[in-house]
Amino acid sequence: MTAVEILECFLDAVGKAVVDGRLEVYAQHVSLPFVLETASATLTVTTMDDLADGFDTYGEMLADLGVTSIQRKVIRAFAPTPGRVHGQYTTRLMAENLQVAPMFWSQTQIDLIEGVWKCAFVRNTTTDARWPVLMPNTYSPLND
């Protein structure tokens, strides 16, 4: 598999786990401490309890927006060493065919740990200063 394919599979699995409310699958792909850098803050999740709380709150926000899928598109990815992939991607929160929040950009690094791709770091363009990242329903097709 190429670095792009590895990152796409990882993002698809994590996004589906979030939409389906499957913390056990999501947590398999997270390495603690997990660091999220937004445009306004650096947030660190250090415990499984904090990860679970954030996962539940984020899932509730997605449900409130009617999100049925998280569409991520890998823009570029490369593997600087075996077992490590760096990449950039976009995220769209979708309710069927309707985008319900502004698209945002992210970059990440995933590492192959005991046969599972895991993430400990994401940087994105949202402006949230808290975990979980909460996005308002402010999407307009005119914003694209």
CORNORSUL-V735095 format. One record per helix or strand of 2 or more residues. SS is the DSSP state (h for helix, s for strand). FROM is the first residue (numbers start at 1). TO is the last residue. If there is no record, write none. Layout:
# CORNORSUL-V735095
SS:FROM:TO ; SS:FROM:TO
This chain:
# CORNORSUL-V735095
h:3:20 ; h:23:28 ; s:30:37 ; s:42:45 ; h:48:65 ; s:69:81 ; s:84:95 ; s:98:99 ; s:104:113 ; s:116:124 ; h:141:143
